[in-house]
Amino acid sequence: MIRQESRFEPQIRSVAGATGLMQVMPGTAKWVAEKINLKQYNLEIPHDNIQLGTWFFRLHPPRIVTIIPLSRC
């Protein structure tokens, strides 16, 4: 997932504002940090980003979508 979302670039930021290796949105990071009682964090620091991102995905696992080309139907 990290390779797909950020190409292993810890300071990368999307046009939507998602930041870091796991492309965590600031609002999501704040919500998770409150839930896990994390007082300070920086989404550009890999440890913080992965900690927040993996906690969120434990609650909301990403859905894997398979796209079948129409030519195969």
C-alpha positions in Angstrom: 0.0 0.0 0.0 2.8 2.5 0.9 4.5 2.0 -2.5 1.2 2.6 -4.3 0.2 5.6 -2.3 3.4 7.5 -1.8 6.2 5.8 -3.8 8.1 5.6 -0.4 8.4 9.4 -0.2 7.7 10.4 3.4 7.1 14.1 2.7 4.8 13.6 -0.3 1.5 15.4 -0.3 -1.5 14.9 -2.5 -3.5 17.8 -4.1 -6.3 16.8 -1.6 -3.9 17.3 1.3 -3.2 13.7 2.2 0.4 13.5 3.6 3.2 10.9 4.0 3.8 7.3 3.3 0.2 6.2 3.9 -1.4 9.4 2.6 -3.2 10.2 5.7 -5.6 13.2 5.7 -4.9 15.8 8.5 -8.5 15.5 9.8 -8.2 11.7 10.0 -4.8 12.0 11.7 -6.3 14.3 14.3 -9.2 12.0 14.9 -7.0 8.9 15.3 -4.5 10.8 17.5 -7.3 11.7 19.9 -8.5 8.1 20.0 -5.0 6.7 20.8 -4.0 9.6 23.1 -1.1 10.6 20.8 -0.3 14.2 21.9 2.2 15.1 19.2 2.7 13.7 15.7 4.0 14.7 12.3 2.6 13.1 9.2 5.9 13.5 7.4 7.7 11.3 10.0 7.3 7.7 8.8 6.7 6.2 12.3 3.9 8.6 13.1 2.3 8.3 9.7 2.3 4.5 9.7 1.1 4.4 13.3 -1.9 6.6 12.5 -2.6 5.0 9.1 -2.5 1.4 10.3 -4.7 2.2 13.3 -7.3 3.8 11.0 -7.2 0.8 8.6 -7.8 -1.6 11.4 -11.2 0.0 11.8 -11.8 0.7 8.2 -10.0 -1.8 6.0 -9.5 -0.7 2.4 -11.8 -2.4 -0.1 -10.0 -4.1 -3.0 -11.8 -3.6 -6.2 -11.1 -5.8 -9.2 -11.9 -4.3 -12.6 -12.7 -6.8 -15.3 -12.2 -5.5 -18.8 -15.4 -5.6 -20.9 -13.6 -7.6 -23.5 -13.5 -10.5 -21.0 -17.2 -10.4 -20.2 
